[in-house]
Amino acid sequence: MGADTGTACGSDWGAAPPRSWPTPPAGGWTADDLDRIPGLPPHTELIDGGLFFVCPQTYFRMATLRLLGRALEDQVPEDFEVVREMTVTLSGRNRTEPDLMIVPYDATTGPRQTSYEPADIVLAVEVVSAESEERDREIKPRKYAAARIRHFWRVEENNGLPVVHVYELDPATNTYAVTGIHHDQLKVAVPFSLVIDLTTGGRPPRRPEPDDSPAG
């Protein structure tokens, strides 16, 4: 989208009430501008100098992020943490917000930090939505690979359940190679040994009902 202000929602802008969006400078916005532009919607991303806004999330996306986030938090080594709603600065004109990231604890510099460096990202995860298909399937993986983020997961919906496409960086070509497509259960050895049940929809196990029968 170049230097334009874009939308990830596919809205009919002609039918929408007029709104004054910030005018991009010559050459487009830069990564640092995301911290300074007033009035941006939450989770705005910068791709090739253009701003992209996200739509209201679906239940599938929410449940999938809950499922993966909980499982990763339970299983990643103690020196790492699972991060949501933070950006990675890929370059001066690209600053994206993966749905989930794994980073080492020492990559966090303080409470006012707003972005990470690509070298900090152990794993980036994107959950594909109808309005983000091209970005999540083509644009972002290409940019993550170019930035040498070694591990990437792309999550798609199939009959209401997540299917996880797992990629690992080929250092000789700086492109991703698919290492597995996981239905029902995600089991990987890298970047860590992880086993995730993909069939629960992110719901915690039900607590057993109390036994009210008289003792005897």
Steps between C-alpha positions, in 0.01 A plus 500: 500500500809717495471829681123494520290447807331165451246283671509135588123482525400542139256774596300697245668832565263680266206408723680572825467837673794728417792483739826689497787252497860617534661588169809288430827679434689457174633145490248374755502458873792355694504245781561768762194694381265235644587626848429861406200517265196613703170317486608175336272200566646228724722242326579718199781348293750656261577314176713662231435840653119463500269470801271198532212482747349180635136392511308385808628152576296185453429240767725253317793738513443583867464134599803393297720768652378399845576134429847559356589770751416283801677195359812695413511671838481158667773343288765753396822499703509735796742742332241582232161666497195507274417850375172634360402843370861607440670584173824396335694763307607315186646806328460875483177463298363176646371450852251219540312349792510120499209342684745322731876512545748315716792713617772459762427686823815709459363644173257709705668830579241664724134584559483758219633271230270482197689278255756222467785444259482206256803341667293477821219296343531126555155429349238715325140379467228639272134387513351556154176698472291559190627858474866410563548201270745661259704663775515191723560249220734697276618843612583445866670159461721646229595795718552285811731270303694795358543627857635153598226408746577131513162350591154597371155343546202582280166392647199437278140401583358165391146415614539729798831354618855631451744343257859608564743532209852491643793663320873515566746738340743361243811709577647437156210670320339711777164346413266281702464127446185330626587230756149382581125561482338407829136400553356404841842497668803724455823322590836661423858470619610855407530772611408298810338168564127582492181291492168684463150353473332701224150362559404677824418841353711662772257403774651385829408148620167481676520470876350180635155539650498474880388163633189573710419136566487410871802327638445145601 
